[in-house]
Each structure stands twice: as structure tokens, then as C-alpha cells.
Amino acid sequence: MKAPTEAVLLRIYSDEEALVGDRSLIDTVVERARSARLAGATVLRGRTGFGQASRLHGPKPFSLRDNLPVVLEIVDELPALEAFVSSLDDLHDIGLITFEKVQVVRYGSPGAGGHV
């Protein structure tokens, strides 16, 4: 992706305990995003939150695992993200997926050929 350009921010909401088989759902999605050659992905860990089922995800006293909410953000062009989202149909523990238009001001380091 070249900058500056209009792009789309994809957000995928889930929680730390969501699994695909014995692997983390978020790790699986990040790996798929990399394989799809998307521009990049970042996973943000939340402190607390809830979704459609209104089950609270957050720290629990005396628990070794807190099951915190996570948000995966990917910025790329709309057609690439739409195709990527379609490829996730087999993953059932994704809570919410959103798109938002964004303006890319810079992508990568100056003089680095756009690669991070």
C-alpha cells in the first residue's frame, strides 16, 4: 500500500480464550492476514468489555486466566479486506467485525521502500 491514500480499518473483536482447535483465534487470524499479504495487523488487549451475550470479559480475582477482550486491527484497501473477511467464515468465535474509512498518512519508514 502506498501513502498517503484512503484505506479501510478492519476491526475484529473477540476474547483471549477464543480458540480454533487448540490455537488462539486471534493468532490464527493474524497468521491468515499475513498469508493474505495484508499491509499489517495489530492486536490490542482490552481491560474489560462485553459483547452480544453480555458476558463480561475482564480481570477476575484469584483467577490465573482473565479472558480479556482483544481487538485485531488491520489497515488495507477495501477489496483486500472484504476478501479477507470472507475467508474467515469458518471461524465461529469472532464477536464483531467492522470497517471504517481511514486516511493513511505514512506507511513504513521514510526511505525504507514502504516496508516496516
C-alpha positions in Angstrom: 0.0 0.0 0.0 1.3 3.4 -0.9 0.8 6.5 1.3 -1.0 8.9 1.5 -4.1 7.2 0.4 -7.6 6.4 1.5 -7.8 2.9 3.1 -10.1 0.9 5.4 -9.6 -0.1 9.0 -10.8 -3.6 9.8 -11.5 -4.3 13.4 -12.2 -7.8 14.7 -13.4 -8.1 18.3 -13.0 -11.3 20.3 -11.5 -12.5 23.6 -8.3 -14.2 24.7 -9.9 -17.6 25.3 -11.5 -17.9 21.8 -9.9 -20.9 20.1 -9.6 -22.6 16.7 -8.9 -26.2 17.7 -6.0 -25.8 20.2 -4.8 -22.4 18.8 -5.8 -18.9 19.8 -8.4 -17.5 17.4 -6.5 -14.2 17.2 -3.2 -15.8 16.4 -5.0 -17.8 13.7 -6.5 -14.6 12.2 -3.1 -12.8 12.3 -1.4 -15.7 10.6 -4.1 -15.7 7.9 -3.8 -11.9 7.4 0.0 -12.3 6.9 -0.6 -15.2 4.5 -3.1 -13.0 2.6 -0.3 -10.3 2.4 -2.3 -7.6 4.0 -0.5 -4.4 5.0 -0.2 -5.3 8.7 -2.0 -6.3 11.8 -2.0 -5.2 15.4 -3.7 -6.9 18.4 -4.9 -4.7 21.2 -5.7 -6.2 24.6 -8.5 -4.6 26.5 -9.0 -4.2 30.2 -12.7 -5.2 30.3 -15.6 -5.5 27.9 -18.7 -7.4 26.9 -20.4 -8.4 23.6 -23.7 -9.8 22.3 -24.1 -12.3 25.1 -23.5 -9.6 27.7 -20.9 -11.8 29.4 -18.2 -9.6 31.0 -14.6 -10.3 29.9 -12.1 -8.9 32.2 -9.9 -9.5 35.3 -11.2 -11.9 37.9 -9.9 -12.0 41.4 -8.0 -15.2 42.3 -8.0 -16.4 38.7 -4.9 -17.4 36.8 -6.6 -16.5 33.5 -8.6 -13.3 33.0 -10.0 -13.8 29.5 -9.6 -10.2 28.5 -11.2 -8.7 25.4 -9.0 -8.3 22.3 -9.3 -6.2 19.1 -7.4 -7.0 16.0 -6.8 -4.0 13.7 -5.8 -4.3 10.0 -5.5 -1.4 7.6 -5.5 -2.0 3.8 -7.6 -1.4 0.8 -11.3 -2.3 0.8 -11.3 -5.1 -1.8 -8.4 -6.9 0.0 -10.2 -6.6 3.4 -13.5 -7.8 2.0 -11.9 -10.9 0.5 -10.1 -11.5 3.8 -13.3 -11.3 5.9 -14.9 -13.7 3.5 -12.1 -16.2 4.2 -12.9 -16.1 7.9 -16.4 -17.7 7.5 -15.1 -21.0 9.1 -14.2 -19.1 12.4 -17.1 -19.0 14.7 -15.9 -17.2 17.9 -15.3 -13.8 16.2 -17.6 -11.4 18.1 -17.9 -8.4 15.8 -16.2 -7.2 12.6 -16.3 -3.6 11.5 -14.9 -1.4 8.7 -14.0 2.2 9.0 -12.6 4.6 6.3 -9.2 6.0 7.3 -6.6 8.3 5.7 -3.1 6.7 5.6 -0.6 9.5 6.2 2.5 7.3 6.4 3.2 3.6 5.9 6.7 2.5 6.9 9.8 4.4 7.5 10.9 7.2 5.0 13.3 5.8 2.5 12.6 2.2 3.5 10.6 1.4 0.4 7.3 1.2 2.4 8.3 -1.9 4.3 8.1 -2.0 8.1 
